[in-house]
Amino acid sequence: NFDIFGAGFDYAFGAKVQSDYISRGISQTAHRPSATAYGELRYGWLYAGVQPWNVKLPTDPLMELDVYGGIRPTWGPLTLDFGVIGYLYPGNKTQYFLAGQSPVLTFFTPWATATTAKDPSYLEVYGKTSWALNDYLTIGSATYYAPNWNNYGNTKGLYNEINAKVTFGETGFSVSGAFGHSYLGRASWQYGFSYVDPAQFFTGYARGLKFASYNSWNLGVSYNYKVATFDLRYYGSSLGKEGCA
């Protein structure tokens, strides 16, 4: 066997059910229950995995399918994680258009402009850190960068997070939380460009949808029993309904 980092192949797998699938403060299931499973193959520091999620999104994809891989080096209490993840939405059924101020349409008409991509699949690169300060406290951070968030035409997306976890000895209980900020920028002119003044395009002022930047957070308590984890968690964000829409 050819060994890169002094360790052979390993694998991990698991499943989760939850009352709501919330990602960075936004429900992906319209506040309905969700389930997911994952499988991950590892070789030393290298890893690759896949994770499908059931979702309920306005564009009606069959699922969210996450495909990811990277390198996860560990030195004592410090763990680093660098990789890339693809968010795939197979079977995406609905694309939305805007013909002036209203109404929002699910079909193209003359002068209408798209407000969602036909296929919202996109890639992110990420870097994460985790530092176990002692047997009780672990702190961490994460940065995700999407060069074309939700496939909106070269729309830059950036998410930064800090997190912490306190473990209460051998009781199985822990408390953890995270605070993050999402910056999503602006779509290219093909998305949300107003037909009211098409001359904007020729004068160089054509601009697409401007997405809201916002903060998100979560705080919860977990209990580990053998291979199972039970988690009760509160999620929130500074994003209002208008900004979310």
Summary of the structure (lengths in Angstrom):
residues: 245
radius of gyration: 20.8
end to end distance: 53.0
largest distance: 67.5
contacts: 670
relative contact order: 0.12
helix: 5%
strand: 52%
